[in-house]
Amino acid sequence: MMMELAPWASFLAVVLATALVLVVTALYRRNRKSYKLPPGPRAWPVIGNLNLMGPLPHHSLYTLSSRYGPLMSLRFGLVPVVVGSSVDAARSILKTNDLAFIDRPRTAAGKYTAYNNSSMLWSPYDDYWRQARKLWQTELLSTKQLKLYEHARGEEVSAMLRDLHAESSSSSGAAVALSDHLMMASLNVISRMVLGKKYVVKGSSGSSEDTTTAEEFGWMMEELFFLNGAVNIGDVIPWLNWLDPQGYIGRMKRLSKVLDRFLEKVLDEHDERRRRDGEAFVAMDMVDKLLQLADDPNLKVPITRDGVKAFTLWAMTELLKKPEVLTKATEELDRVVGRNRLVAEGDIPNLPYLEAIVKETMRTHPVAPLLTPRQSREDTSVGGYDIPAGTRVLINVMAICLDPSVWDKPMEFRPERFLGSSVDVRGQDLELLPFGSGRRMCPGHTLGLKMVHVTLANLLHGFHWRLPDGVAAEELSMEENFRMNVLRKVPLEAAAEPKLPAHLYVGP
């Protein structure tokens, strides 16, 4: 008998669920009519405007904003969303009303990959976040702390150049996989600064109990960035969470276990050194400092990396497409640095054209084209429109970077636009926001800029670069992969020819 009733029970559950959805949607619409919302497309029941989002949401939102305006109202599932796509909208949200929009939405990614929203990225605006932000600014990523690790950054960049030199010399001018070398340099710098040593080694058979392979660590970081940027259906249609139709929550749980196992191993090693050294203990890295500063010695700190790899790859791509820009950059490096040494961080202030290339790359290929969503804490007015409390707020950085009212010929890659310009990337100039702005601005932006500048400078200074044989500039793929940050869809390969004395490529 129970076997016969089961289909009817399932059918009844579907009917009741559908009725509940329609009732909630109707109530939602009725309650929203009292607000003067920004213009936007009509939303479907249940799914809202999710049907308008393609695989590259920043492009979809850019297209919609051209029709509905720089401040646009949408709905993702049952969640109200407002998108700012202009300098004025960004200023209102990130500056004028920063406190009103400083909160973060509660997401599955924050729950499963950030220890229940305890990371700087997903933590709500509360005492915990304010204390964490203060620690990042004054202890973990202060000017003094970054200076202490300048040697580590220099050593890893030198090691990257050594490996590139060896590969390019043995391949007789064949293309090298630049992305692989950049990944190792980035992972090793972050590993040494945050964890105290290289926990990442090359090769699938090179790992031991206290290390992980580049492939394993790379997988953890790729999953972390993808899952923290993806739209999980259960976040916007809550009763679908248990179904996990996209499989994202399952992936988050798996990643959480792998990350936690790795971090526990790291923390155990640091705790053991603290116990062994006793009163003579000296903090050597960020984990040491966190364990000193935290009340709980078992605090788990999610590991993130900045956009070094992505910035540099996009810059190299544009330079390979524009040989005249590459020539100007190398001429500047030869004039300022010479051919008898590598580029040091202290050289960067004397390389204005290189800095212009970095800024133009951040404008034409913003690694975070959509800033991590904020959530309004209270009813707020922006540009004459109401934004109710609980609204998810997005800033489309890409739309601002392509705004012809802000940039002359915005589709062109032209570093010269920044020569003599006071426009900076540190959050004060709203037309260029690679790291965001306001209290929620990326705390690692100074480290990111140092790594981008010194890595790109040494790549250009140490090698003659060209496209692989048979590949024309117009054939070079510029497709993107969307995550929390945006990377090239097709890995960059280029031919490299060493141009400095051989002894300079001998890394640590």
Buried (B, 14 or more C-beta within 10 A) or exposed (E): EEEEEEEEEEEEEEEEEEEEBEEBBEEBEEEBEEBEBBEBBEBEBBBBBBEBBEEBBBBBBBEBBEEBBBBBBBBBBBBBBBBBBBBBBBBBBBEBBBEBBBBBBBBBBBBBBBBEBBBBBBBBBEEEBEEBBEBBEEBBBBEEBBEEBBEBBBBBBBBBBBBBBEBBBEEEEEBBEBBBBBBBBBBBBBBBBBBBBBBBBEEEEEBEEEBBBBEBBBBBBBBBBBBBBBBBBBBBBEEBBEEBEBEBBEBBBEBBEBBEEBBEBBBEBBBEBBEEEEEEBEBBBBBBBBBEBBEEEEBBBBBBBBBBBBBBBBBBBBBBBBEEBBEBBBEBBEEBBEEEEBBBBEBBEEBBBBBBBBBBBBBBBBBBBBBBBBBBBEEBEBBEBBBBEBBBBBBBBBBBBBBEEBBEEBEEBBBEBBEEEEBEBBBEBBBBBBBBBBBBBBBBBBBBBBBBBBBBBBBBBBBEBBBBEEBEEEEBEEEBBBBBBBBBEEEBBBBBEBBBEEEBBEBE
